[in-house]
Amino acid sequence: MNDLQKLSGLRLGFAVCGSFCTFAKAFGTAEKLVKLGCEVTPIMSFNAAALDTRFGSARDNITKITEITGKEPLCDIPSTEPIGPNKMFDALVVAPCTGNTLAKLALGIVDTPVCMAVKSHLRNSRPVIIAVSTNDALAGAAKNIGALMNLRNYYFVPFAQDDCEKKPNSLVADFSKIPEAVALALDGKQLQPLLVV
């Protein structure tokens, strides 16, 4: 069976953090996952759901992800807390995952909808797939990426430096690889190679 066929019927959480420059890629990936047959439930961090930026307004972003998935995003802690107890998802994607969220996940801090979604989902020992997007991935955030890689049930979407001259510490996941990363994570496997050249 083609690995991506596993995604048909999959109950997938899709959490979006405030790396606004990658929203177009994230929304495109959510649309692809829906077309592959996933039942996608969107989740948005406080910032992702509330801030207007040069990449779009908060209202437009919420409307877009709602149209793609057919569901309004979960945007607060009370709505994400039941994810684990109700076993809502087979897998949970965080795309984009900011340096701020990486740090909180690595340290067990649960004060945003995305962090609560991850914590609640992990109680069932089900996979969390991280798509990094942060300017300090090879600096301050490096230790948090390493810490999460060393924990059970965390998987990373392959990533690369997006501008090694102007932003030498920055990494961005290859969002096109998210479906494949999810399919392998369901079998407890990390998509390789992790570093994209």
C-alpha positions as CSV (number, residue, x, y, z in Angstrom):
1,M,0.0,0.0,0.0
2,N,1.2,3.5,-0.8
3,D,2.1,5.2,2.5
4,L,-0.2,8.2,1.7
5,Q,-3.2,5.9,1.4
6,K,-2.9,5.5,5.2
7,L,-4.1,9.1,5.5
8,S,-7.6,8.4,4.1
9,G,-10.0,8.6,7.1
10,L,-7.2,9.8,9.4
11,R,-8.4,12.2,12.2
12,L,-5.7,14.8,12.1
13,G,-5.2,17.9,14.3
14,F,-3.5,20.7,12.4
15,A,-2.1,23.4,14.7
16,V,-0.9,26.7,13.3
17,C,1.5,29.0,15.3
18,G,2.5,32.6,14.5
19,S,5.2,32.2,11.8
20,F,3.0,34.2,9.5
21,C,5.3,34.1,6.5
22,T,4.6,30.4,6.2
23,F,0.8,30.6,6.5
24,A,0.3,30.2,2.7
25,K,2.4,26.9,2.8
26,A,0.5,25.7,5.9
27,F,-2.9,26.4,4.5
28,G,-1.9,24.7,1.2
29,T,-0.7,21.7,3.1
30,A,-4.0,21.5,5.1
31,E,-5.9,21.6,1.8
32,K,-3.7,18.7,0.4
33,L,-4.3,16.7,3.5
34,V,-8.1,17.1,3.2
35,K,-7.8,16.0,-0.5
36,L,-5.9,12.9,0.7
37,G,-8.9,12.0,2.8
38,C,-7.9,13.3,6.2
39,E,-10.5,14.7,8.6
40,V,-8.6,17.9,9.6
41,T,-9.4,19.9,12.7
42,P,-7.6,23.2,12.7
43,I,-6.0,24.7,15.9
44,M,-4.6,28.2,16.1
45,S,-2.3,29.8,18.7
46,F,-3.4,33.0,20.4
47,N,-1.2,35.0,18.1
48,A,-2.1,33.1,14.9
49,A,-5.8,33.7,15.6
50,A,-5.6,37.3,16.7
51,L,-2.8,39.3,14.9
52,D,-3.1,41.1,11.6
53,T,0.2,41.2,9.7
54,R,1.5,42.0,6.3
55,F,0.7,38.4,5.4
56,G,-3.0,38.8,6.0
57,S,-5.6,39.7,8.7
58,A,-6.5,37.4,11.5
59,R,-10.1,37.3,10.3
60,D,-9.0,36.3,6.8
61,N,-6.7,33.5,8.2
62,I,-9.5,32.1,10.3
63,T,-11.9,32.2,7.3
64,K,-9.4,30.5,5.1
65,I,-8.6,27.6,7.4
66,T,-12.3,27.1,8.1
67,E,-13.1,27.0,4.4
68,I,-10.3,24.4,3.8
69,T,-11.2,22.1,6.6
70,G,-14.9,22.7,7.0
71,K,-14.3,23.3,10.7
72,E,-13.8,26.4,12.8
73,P,-10.3,26.4,14.4
74,L,-9.9,25.7,18.1
75,C,-8.4,28.9,19.4
76,D,-8.4,28.6,23.2
77,I,-7.2,26.3,26.0
78,P,-10.7,25.0,27.1
79,S,-11.5,23.8,23.5
80,T,-8.1,22.0,23.1
81,E,-8.0,20.3,26.6
82,P,-10.5,17.6,25.6
83,I,-8.4,16.4,22.7
84,G,-6.7,13.7,24.7
85,P,-9.5,12.6,27.0
86,N,-11.8,12.3,23.9
87,K,-9.1,10.7,21.8
88,M,-10.0,13.2,19.0
89,F,-6.9,12.7,16.8
90,D,-4.9,9.9,15.4
91,A,-2.0,12.3,14.8
92,L,-1.3,16.0,15.4
93,V,0.7,18.3,13.1
94,V,2.1,21.6,14.3
95,A,2.8,23.6,11.2
96,P,4.4,26.1,11.4
97,C,5.9,25.5,14.8
98,T,7.7,28.7,16.1
99,G,10.7,28.9,18.3
100,N,8.4,30.1,21.1
101,T,6.3,27.0,20.9
102,L,9.3,24.7,20.6
103,A,10.6,26.1,23.9
104,K,7.3,25.7,25.6
105,L,6.9,22.1,24.4
106,A,10.5,21.2,25.4
107,L,9.9,22.6,28.9
108,G,6.4,21.3,29.4
109,I,4.8,24.8,29.5
110,V,1.1,24.7,28.6
111,D,-0.3,28.2,28.3
112,T,-1.5,28.4,24.7
113,P,-4.1,26.4,22.7
114,V,-1.3,24.7,20.6
115,C,0.7,23.6,23.7
116,M,-2.5,22.3,25.4
117,A,-3.4,20.4,22.2
118,V,0.0,18.7,22.1
119,K,0.0,17.9,25.8
120,S,-3.5,16.5,25.7
121,H,-2.9,14.5,22.5
122,L,0.3,13.0,23.9
123,R,-1.5,11.4,26.8
124,N,-2.6,8.8,24.3
125,S,1.0,8.1,23.0
126,R,0.0,9.2,19.6
127,P,2.4,11.0,17.2
128,V,3.0,14.8,17.1
129,I,4.6,16.0,13.8
130,I,6.6,19.3,14.1
131,A,7.2,21.6,11.1
132,V,9.8,24.0,12.3
133,S,9.8,27.7,11.2
134,T,12.0,29.9,13.2
135,N,14.9,32.4,12.7
136,D,16.8,31.0,15.7
137,A,16.6,27.3,15.0
138,L,20.4,27.0,14.8
139,A,20.9,29.3,17.8
140,G,18.6,29.6,20.9
141,A,16.0,27.2,19.6
142,A,18.5,24.4,18.7
143,K,18.5,22.9,22.2
144,N,14.7,22.7,22.2
145,I,14.7,21.0,18.8
146,G,17.3,18.5,20.2
147,A,15.3,17.9,23.3
148,L,12.1,17.2,21.4
149,M,13.9,14.9,19.0
150,N,14.9,12.8,22.0
151,L,11.4,12.4,23.3
152,R,8.9,9.6,22.3
153,N,6.1,10.4,19.9
154,Y,7.7,13.6,18.5
155,Y,8.6,13.5,14.8
156,F,10.0,16.3,12.6
157,V,9.2,17.3,9.1
158,P,12.6,17.6,7.2
159,F,13.9,21.1,7.3
160,A,16.6,23.4,5.6
161,Q,18.2,26.8,6.0
162,D,15.9,29.1,4.1
163,D,18.5,32.0,3.7
164,C,21.9,31.0,4.9
165,E,23.5,34.4,4.1
166,K,21.0,36.8,5.5
167,K,19.5,34.5,8.2
168,P,22.2,31.9,9.0
169,N,20.4,30.5,12.1
170,S,17.0,30.2,10.4
171,L,15.3,26.9,9.5
172,V,12.1,26.2,7.7
173,A,10.4,22.8,7.3
174,D,9.7,21.5,3.8
175,F,5.9,21.7,4.1
176,S,5.5,19.5,1.0
177,K,6.8,16.6,3.0
178,I,4.2,16.8,5.8
179,P,1.9,14.1,4.4
180,E,4.7,11.7,4.1
181,A,6.0,12.6,7.5
182,V,2.6,12.0,9.0
183,A,2.2,8.6,7.3
184,L,5.6,7.4,8.6
185,A,5.0,8.8,12.1
186,L,1.9,6.6,12.3
187,D,4.3,3.6,12.1
188,G,6.7,5.2,14.6
189,K,9.2,6.2,12.0
190,Q,11.0,9.5,11.3
191,L,11.0,10.7,7.7
192,Q,14.6,10.8,6.4
193,P,16.7,12.6,5.5
194,L,15.9,15.1,8.1
195,L,18.2,17.8,6.8
196,V,17.3,18.9,3.3
197,V,20.1,20.4,1.2
